[in-house]
């Protein structure tokens, strides 16, 4: 997962400055995590295991930010 993480970091650094109203999307489709910015595809990282690990950061039993988990789940 080290190379996939590095690829994600490089993709997001290429965004440059992300402003408050910008929308960053992370979608899992066709076996890959699709990264977008304001409706434009910016990258694709293959692997279900990578997507599971990424999702667990925010939605797992011990999320990195509990209030964000609640907000993402509509609570």
PyMOL commands that set and color helices and strands:
alter all, ss='L'
color gray80, all
select helices_A, chain A and resi 2-13+48-59+66-72
alter helices_A, ss='H'
color red, helices_A
select strands_A, chain A and resi 24-29+32-37+40-46
alter strands_A, ss='S'
color yellow, strands_A
deselect
rebuild
show_as cartoon
